[in-house]
Amino acid sequence: MDTNFCRHYTGDGTPPSNRYCRVCPQAACGRLWRRVLDLAEANGGDPVPLPGTRAVLFPNKNPDFVRLQVNCRWGLPKEDFLHYVATGHAKMGRRGQRSDPRASPSCTRQEPYVQAIVELLGGMEIPEIRAVREVQGG
């Protein structure tokens, strides 16, 4: 995880500080994440196919996550998505690789699924993503 992905992030990348985005009060990040949650719910609870992948997107009861599924279901946490928006990376990492700036905060592989979600939202240049990147980088 790139611990410099956001100027508001406070932590060293290890649990529980890697989950800081869940409590950070930045409104721009909340608005973008709300778009992701709305996308997951767009099909009335039925799966939303992610373009260019075999994955589908589902809503989750916990608003800090959406669910993805290829063969099995797993969670995409808010912080992994926001880390991707800032860095362009959301790769898998192992316990000893938490400092790898390409690894997602949860150390789970969220690529190419995060890219497909961004595509469905309208791309990296939508106003919500531009606002988040400004908040993250100052």
PyMOL CGO cylinders between C-alpha atoms (Angstrom):
from pymol import cmd
from pymol.cgo import CYLINDER

trace = [
    CYLINDER, 0.00, 0.00, 0.00, 1.21, 3.48, -0.81, 0.3, 1, 1, 1, 1, 1, 1,
    CYLINDER, 1.21, 3.48, -0.81, 0.73, 5.22, 2.52, 0.3, 1, 1, 1, 1, 1, 1,
    CYLINDER, 0.73, 5.22, 2.52, 1.14, 8.57, 0.74, 0.3, 1, 1, 1, 1, 1, 1,
    CYLINDER, 1.14, 8.57, 0.74, -1.89, 7.97, -1.50, 0.3, 1, 1, 1, 1, 1, 1,
    CYLINDER, -1.89, 7.97, -1.50, -3.85, 10.62, 0.39, 0.3, 1, 1, 1, 1, 1, 1,
    CYLINDER, -3.85, 10.62, 0.39, -2.69, 13.60, 2.42, 0.3, 1, 1, 1, 1, 1, 1,
    CYLINDER, -2.69, 13.60, 2.42, -5.42, 12.83, 4.97, 0.3, 1, 1, 1, 1, 1, 1,
    CYLINDER, -5.42, 12.83, 4.97, -4.44, 9.19, 5.51, 0.3, 1, 1, 1, 1, 1, 1,
    CYLINDER, -4.44, 9.19, 5.51, -3.10, 8.58, 8.99, 0.3, 1, 1, 1, 1, 1, 1,
    CYLINDER, -3.10, 8.58, 8.99, -1.45, 5.24, 9.51, 0.3, 1, 1, 1, 1, 1, 1,
    CYLINDER, -1.45, 5.24, 9.51, 1.32, 2.89, 8.53, 0.3, 1, 1, 1, 1, 1, 1,
    CYLINDER, 1.32, 2.89, 8.53, -0.65, 0.60, 6.21, 0.3, 1, 1, 1, 1, 1, 1,
    CYLINDER, -0.65, 0.60, 6.21, -1.15, -2.20, 8.71, 0.3, 1, 1, 1, 1, 1, 1,
    CYLINDER, -1.15, -2.20, 8.71, -4.52, -3.13, 10.20, 0.3, 1, 1, 1, 1, 1, 1,
    CYLINDER, -4.52, -3.13, 10.20, -6.47, -1.34, 11.50, 0.3, 1, 1, 1, 1, 1, 1,
    CYLINDER, -6.47, -1.34, 11.50, -4.92, 1.89, 10.15, 0.3, 1, 1, 1, 1, 1, 1,
    CYLINDER, -4.92, 1.89, 10.15, -5.24, 0.60, 6.57, 0.3, 1, 1, 1, 1, 1, 1,
    CYLINDER, -5.24, 0.60, 6.57, -9.01, 1.08, 6.98, 0.3, 1, 1, 1, 1, 1, 1,
    CYLINDER, -9.01, 1.08, 6.98, -8.79, 4.82, 7.69, 0.3, 1, 1, 1, 1, 1, 1,
    CYLINDER, -8.79, 4.82, 7.69, -10.92, 5.76, 4.64, 0.3, 1, 1, 1, 1, 1, 1,
    CYLINDER, -10.92, 5.76, 4.64, -13.94, 4.25, 6.38, 0.3, 1, 1, 1, 1, 1, 1,
    CYLINDER, -13.94, 4.25, 6.38, -13.88, 6.97, 9.04, 0.3, 1, 1, 1, 1, 1, 1,
    CYLINDER, -13.88, 6.97, 9.04, -12.26, 9.86, 7.17, 0.3, 1, 1, 1, 1, 1, 1,
    CYLINDER, -12.26, 9.86, 7.17, -14.74, 12.77, 6.95, 0.3, 1, 1, 1, 1, 1, 1,
    CYLINDER, -14.74, 12.77, 6.95, -13.77, 13.96, 3.44, 0.3, 1, 1, 1, 1, 1, 1,
    CYLINDER, -13.77, 13.96, 3.44, -17.07, 14.62, 1.63, 0.3, 1, 1, 1, 1, 1, 1,
    CYLINDER, -17.07, 14.62, 1.63, -15.65, 14.18, -1.88, 0.3, 1, 1, 1, 1, 1, 1,
    CYLINDER, -15.65, 14.18, -1.88, -14.59, 10.62, -1.10, 0.3, 1, 1, 1, 1, 1, 1,
    CYLINDER, -14.59, 10.62, -1.10, -17.98, 9.85, 0.40, 0.3, 1, 1, 1, 1, 1, 1,
    CYLINDER, -17.98, 9.85, 0.40, -19.77, 11.15, -2.72, 0.3, 1, 1, 1, 1, 1, 1,
    CYLINDER, -19.77, 11.15, -2.72, -17.63, 8.99, -5.01, 0.3, 1, 1, 1, 1, 1, 1,
    CYLINDER, -17.63, 8.99, -5.01, -18.09, 5.91, -2.84, 0.3, 1, 1, 1, 1, 1, 1,
    CYLINDER, -18.09, 5.91, -2.84, -21.86, 6.58, -2.84, 0.3, 1, 1, 1, 1, 1, 1,
    CYLINDER, -21.86, 6.58, -2.84, -21.73, 6.33, -6.65, 0.3, 1, 1, 1, 1, 1, 1,
    CYLINDER, -21.73, 6.33, -6.65, -20.04, 2.93, -6.33, 0.3, 1, 1, 1, 1, 1, 1,
    CYLINDER, -20.04, 2.93, -6.33, -22.72, 1.79, -3.86, 0.3, 1, 1, 1, 1, 1, 1,
    CYLINDER, -22.72, 1.79, -3.86, -25.47, 3.06, -6.17, 0.3, 1, 1, 1, 1, 1, 1,
    CYLINDER, -25.47, 3.06, -6.17, -23.89, 1.21, -9.09, 0.3, 1, 1, 1, 1, 1, 1,
    CYLINDER, -23.89, 1.21, -9.09, -23.85, -2.01, -7.07, 0.3, 1, 1, 1, 1, 1, 1,
    CYLINDER, -23.85, -2.01, -7.07, -27.57, -1.53, -6.35, 0.3, 1, 1, 1, 1, 1, 1,
    CYLINDER, -27.57, -1.53, -6.35, -28.45, -0.45, -9.91, 0.3, 1, 1, 1, 1, 1, 1,
    CYLINDER, -28.45, -0.45, -9.91, -29.80, -3.84, -10.91, 0.3, 1, 1, 1, 1, 1, 1,
    CYLINDER, -29.80, -3.84, -10.91, -32.19, -4.16, -7.97, 0.3, 1, 1, 1, 1, 1, 1,
    CYLINDER, -32.19, -4.16, -7.97, -29.87, -6.49, -6.07, 0.3, 1, 1, 1, 1, 1, 1,
    CYLINDER, -29.87, -6.49, -6.07, -29.11, -8.62, -9.13, 0.3, 1, 1, 1, 1, 1, 1,
    CYLINDER, -29.11, -8.62, -9.13, -25.48, -8.75, -10.27, 0.3, 1, 1, 1, 1, 1, 1,
    CYLINDER, -25.48, -8.75, -10.27, -24.05, -5.90, -12.35, 0.3, 1, 1, 1, 1, 1, 1,
    CYLINDER, -24.05, -5.90, -12.35, -21.63, -7.28, -14.98, 0.3, 1, 1, 1, 1, 1, 1,
    CYLINDER, -21.63, -7.28, -14.98, -18.24, -5.57, -15.00, 0.3, 1, 1, 1, 1, 1, 1,
    CYLINDER, -18.24, -5.57, -15.00, -17.09, -4.90, -18.58, 0.3, 1, 1, 1, 1, 1, 1,
    CYLINDER, -17.09, -4.90, -18.58, -13.94, -6.66, -19.75, 0.3, 1, 1, 1, 1, 1, 1,
    CYLINDER, -13.94, -6.66, -19.75, -14.05, -9.14, -16.87, 0.3, 1, 1, 1, 1, 1, 1,
    CYLINDER, -14.05, -9.14, -16.87, -15.99, -12.23, -15.87, 0.3, 1, 1, 1, 1, 1, 1,
    CYLINDER, -15.99, -12.23, -15.87, -16.86, -10.53, -12.58, 0.3, 1, 1, 1, 1, 1, 1,
    CYLINDER, -16.86, -10.53, -12.58, -20.14, -9.13, -11.36, 0.3, 1, 1, 1, 1, 1, 1,
    CYLINDER, -20.14, -9.13, -11.36, -20.81, -6.49, -8.74, 0.3, 1, 1, 1, 1, 1, 1,
    CYLINDER, -20.81, -6.49, -8.74, -23.32, -6.84, -5.86, 0.3, 1, 1, 1, 1, 1, 1,
    CYLINDER, -23.32, -6.84, -5.86, -24.40, -4.57, -3.03, 0.3, 1, 1, 1, 1, 1, 1,
    CYLINDER, -24.40, -4.57, -3.03, -23.35, -5.43, 0.51, 0.3, 1, 1, 1, 1, 1, 1,
    CYLINDER, -23.35, -5.43, 0.51, -25.10, -4.85, 3.84, 0.3, 1, 1, 1, 1, 1, 1,
    CYLINDER, -25.10, -4.85, 3.84, -22.03, -3.04, 5.20, 0.3, 1, 1, 1, 1, 1, 1,
    CYLINDER, -22.03, -3.04, 5.20, -21.75, 0.30, 3.34, 0.3, 1, 1, 1, 1, 1, 1,
    CYLINDER, -21.75, 0.30, 3.34, -17.94, 0.20, 3.57, 0.3, 1, 1, 1, 1, 1, 1,
    CYLINDER, -17.94, 0.20, 3.57, -17.93, -2.65, 1.02, 0.3, 1, 1, 1, 1, 1, 1,
    CYLINDER, -17.93, -2.65, 1.02, -19.39, -3.82, -2.25, 0.3, 1, 1, 1, 1, 1, 1,
    CYLINDER, -19.39, -3.82, -2.25, -19.21, -7.47, -3.26, 0.3, 1, 1, 1, 1, 1, 1,
    CYLINDER, -19.21, -7.47, -3.26, -17.53, -8.91, -6.33, 0.3, 1, 1, 1, 1, 1, 1,
    CYLINDER, -17.53, -8.91, -6.33, -17.89, -12.39, -7.73, 0.3, 1, 1, 1, 1, 1, 1,
    CYLINDER, -17.89, -12.39, -7.73, -16.19, -14.47, -10.38, 0.3, 1, 1, 1, 1, 1, 1,
    CYLINDER, -16.19, -14.47, -10.38, -16.28, -17.99, -8.94, 0.3, 1, 1, 1, 1, 1, 1,
    CYLINDER, -16.28, -17.99, -8.94, -16.49, -16.94, -5.31, 0.3, 1, 1, 1, 1, 1, 1,
    CYLINDER, -16.49, -16.94, -5.31, -17.60, -13.69, -3.67, 0.3, 1, 1, 1, 1, 1, 1,
    CYLINDER, -17.60, -13.69, -3.67, -15.26, -11.27, -1.96, 0.3, 1, 1, 1, 1, 1, 1,
    CYLINDER, -15.26, -11.27, -1.96, -15.43, -7.72, -0.71, 0.3, 1, 1, 1, 1, 1, 1,
    CYLINDER, -15.43, -7.72, -0.71, -14.12, -4.57, -2.29, 0.3, 1, 1, 1, 1, 1, 1,
    CYLINDER, -14.12, -4.57, -2.29, -13.60, -2.16, 0.61, 0.3, 1, 1, 1, 1, 1, 1,
    CYLINDER, -13.60, -2.16, 0.61, -13.91, 1.59, 0.24, 0.3, 1, 1, 1, 1, 1, 1,
    CYLINDER, -13.91, 1.59, 0.24, -10.20, 2.12, 0.97, 0.3, 1, 1, 1, 1, 1, 1,
    CYLINDER, -10.20, 2.12, 0.97, -9.08, -0.22, -1.82, 0.3, 1, 1, 1, 1, 1, 1,
    CYLINDER, -9.08, -0.22, -1.82, -11.18, 1.70, -4.33, 0.3, 1, 1, 1, 1, 1, 1,
    CYLINDER, -11.18, 1.70, -4.33, -9.95, 5.10, -3.12, 0.3, 1, 1, 1, 1, 1, 1,
    CYLINDER, -9.95, 5.10, -3.12, -6.34, 3.85, -3.12, 0.3, 1, 1, 1, 1, 1, 1,
    CYLINDER, -6.34, 3.85, -3.12, -6.81, 2.81, -6.75, 0.3, 1, 1, 1, 1, 1, 1,
    CYLINDER, -6.81, 2.81, -6.75, -8.24, 6.24, -7.64, 0.3, 1, 1, 1, 1, 1, 1,
    CYLINDER, -8.24, 6.24, -7.64, -5.13, 7.89, -6.20, 0.3, 1, 1, 1, 1, 1, 1,
    CYLINDER, -5.13, 7.89, -6.20, -2.43, 5.50, -7.38, 0.3, 1, 1, 1, 1, 1, 1,
    CYLINDER, -2.43, 5.50, -7.38, -3.81, 3.43, -10.25, 0.3, 1, 1, 1, 1, 1, 1,
    CYLINDER, -3.81, 3.43, -10.25, -2.92, 0.30, -8.28, 0.3, 1, 1, 1, 1, 1, 1,
    CYLINDER, -2.92, 0.30, -8.28, -4.95, -2.29, -6.38, 0.3, 1, 1, 1, 1, 1, 1,
    CYLINDER, -4.95, -2.29, -6.38, -2.84, -5.43, -6.64, 0.3, 1, 1, 1, 1, 1, 1,
    CYLINDER, -2.84, -5.43, -6.64, -2.52, -8.38, -4.30, 0.3, 1, 1, 1, 1, 1, 1,
    CYLINDER, -2.52, -8.38, -4.30, 0.07, -8.25, -1.58, 0.3, 1, 1, 1, 1, 1, 1,
    CYLINDER, 0.07, -8.25, -1.58, 1.28, -10.72, 0.98, 0.3, 1, 1, 1, 1, 1, 1,
    CYLINDER, 1.28, -10.72, 0.98, 1.70, -10.12, 4.68, 0.3, 1, 1, 1, 1, 1, 1,
    CYLINDER, 1.70, -10.12, 4.68, 5.31, -9.04, 4.26, 0.3, 1, 1, 1, 1, 1, 1,
    CYLINDER, 5.31, -9.04, 4.26, 4.47, -6.86, 1.25, 0.3, 1, 1, 1, 1, 1, 1,
    CYLINDER, 4.47, -6.86, 1.25, 2.21, -4.29, 2.92, 0.3, 1, 1, 1, 1, 1, 1,
    CYLINDER, 2.21, -4.29, 2.92, 4.73, -1.60, 2.03, 0.3, 1, 1, 1, 1, 1, 1,
    CYLINDER, 4.73, -1.60, 2.03, 4.48, -2.40, -1.71, 0.3, 1, 1, 1, 1, 1, 1,
    CYLINDER, 4.48, -2.40, -1.71, 2.92, 0.78, -3.16, 0.3, 1, 1, 1, 1, 1, 1,
    CYLINDER, 2.92, 0.78, -3.16, 1.10, -1.30, -5.82, 0.3, 1, 1, 1, 1, 1, 1,
    CYLINDER, 1.10, -1.30, -5.82, -0.70, -3.47, -3.24, 0.3, 1, 1, 1, 1, 1, 1,
    CYLINDER, -0.70, -3.47, -3.24, -4.22, -2.56, -2.19, 0.3, 1, 1, 1, 1, 1, 1,
    CYLINDER, -4.22, -2.56, -2.19, -4.77, -1.61, 1.47, 0.3, 1, 1, 1, 1, 1, 1,
    CYLINDER, -4.77, -1.61, 1.47, -6.48, -4.96, 2.06, 0.3, 1, 1, 1, 1, 1, 1,
    CYLINDER, -6.48, -4.96, 2.06, -3.71, -6.79, 0.14, 0.3, 1, 1, 1, 1, 1, 1,
    CYLINDER, -3.71, -6.79, 0.14, -6.37, -8.42, -2.04, 0.3, 1, 1, 1, 1, 1, 1,
    CYLINDER, -6.37, -8.42, -2.04, -6.27, -8.25, -5.83, 0.3, 1, 1, 1, 1, 1, 1,
    CYLINDER, -6.27, -8.25, -5.83, -8.91, -5.78, -6.94, 0.3, 1, 1, 1, 1, 1, 1,
    CYLINDER, -8.91, -5.78, -6.94, -7.59, -5.30, -10.48, 0.3, 1, 1, 1, 1, 1, 1,
    CYLINDER, -7.59, -5.30, -10.48, -9.06, -5.34, -13.16, 0.3, 1, 1, 1, 1, 1, 1,
    CYLINDER, -9.06, -5.34, -13.16, -12.35, -4.99, -11.29, 0.3, 1, 1, 1, 1, 1, 1,
    CYLINDER, -12.35, -4.99, -11.29, -11.75, -1.48, -9.96, 0.3, 1, 1, 1, 1, 1, 1,
    CYLINDER, -11.75, -1.48, -9.96, -10.92, -0.32, -13.49, 0.3, 1, 1, 1, 1, 1, 1,
    CYLINDER, -10.92, -0.32, -13.49, -14.22, -1.78, -14.74, 0.3, 1, 1, 1, 1, 1, 1,
    CYLINDER, -14.22, -1.78, -14.74, -16.14, -0.01, -11.97, 0.3, 1, 1, 1, 1, 1, 1,
    CYLINDER, -16.14, -0.01, -11.97, -14.49, 3.30, -12.87, 0.3, 1, 1, 1, 1, 1, 1,
    CYLINDER, -14.49, 3.30, -12.87, -15.41, 2.67, -16.51, 0.3, 1, 1, 1, 1, 1, 1,
    CYLINDER, -15.41, 2.67, -16.51, -19.05, 2.09, -15.60, 0.3, 1, 1, 1, 1, 1, 1,
    CYLINDER, -19.05, 2.09, -15.60, -19.05, 5.29, -13.54, 0.3, 1, 1, 1, 1, 1, 1,
    CYLINDER, -19.05, 5.29, -13.54, -17.85, 7.26, -16.57, 0.3, 1, 1, 1, 1, 1, 1,
    CYLINDER, -17.85, 7.26, -16.57, -14.06, 7.14, -16.39, 0.3, 1, 1, 1, 1, 1, 1,
    CYLINDER, -14.06, 7.14, -16.39, -11.27, 8.75, -14.39, 0.3, 1, 1, 1, 1, 1, 1,
    CYLINDER, -11.27, 8.75, -14.39, -12.27, 12.25, -15.51, 0.3, 1, 1, 1, 1, 1, 1,
    CYLINDER, -12.27, 12.25, -15.51, -15.73, 12.36, -13.97, 0.3, 1, 1, 1, 1, 1, 1,
    CYLINDER, -15.73, 12.36, -13.97, -16.18, 15.27, -11.53, 0.3, 1, 1, 1, 1, 1, 1,
    CYLINDER, -16.18, 15.27, -11.53, -16.40, 12.98, -8.47, 0.3, 1, 1, 1, 1, 1, 1,
    CYLINDER, -16.40, 12.98, -8.47, -13.06, 11.32, -9.21, 0.3, 1, 1, 1, 1, 1, 1,
    CYLINDER, -13.06, 11.32, -9.21, -11.39, 14.64, -9.99, 0.3, 1, 1, 1, 1, 1, 1,
    CYLINDER, -11.39, 14.64, -9.99, -12.67, 16.01, -6.67, 0.3, 1, 1, 1, 1, 1, 1,
    CYLINDER, -12.67, 16.01, -6.67, -11.33, 12.97, -4.77, 0.3, 1, 1, 1, 1, 1, 1,
    CYLINDER, -11.33, 12.97, -4.77, -7.95, 13.23, -6.43, 0.3, 1, 1, 1, 1, 1, 1,
    CYLINDER, -7.95, 13.23, -6.43, -7.77, 16.88, -5.45, 0.3, 1, 1, 1, 1, 1, 1,
    CYLINDER, -7.77, 16.88, -5.45, -8.62, 16.02, -1.84, 0.3, 1, 1, 1, 1, 1, 1,
    CYLINDER, -8.62, 16.02, -1.84, -6.09, 13.19, -1.83, 0.3, 1, 1, 1, 1, 1, 1,
    CYLINDER, -6.09, 13.19, -1.83, -3.22, 15.12, -3.33, 0.3, 1, 1, 1, 1, 1, 1,
    CYLINDER, -3.22, 15.12, -3.33, -3.92, 18.62, -2.22, 0.3, 1, 1, 1, 1, 1, 1,
]
cmd.load_cgo(trace, "trace")
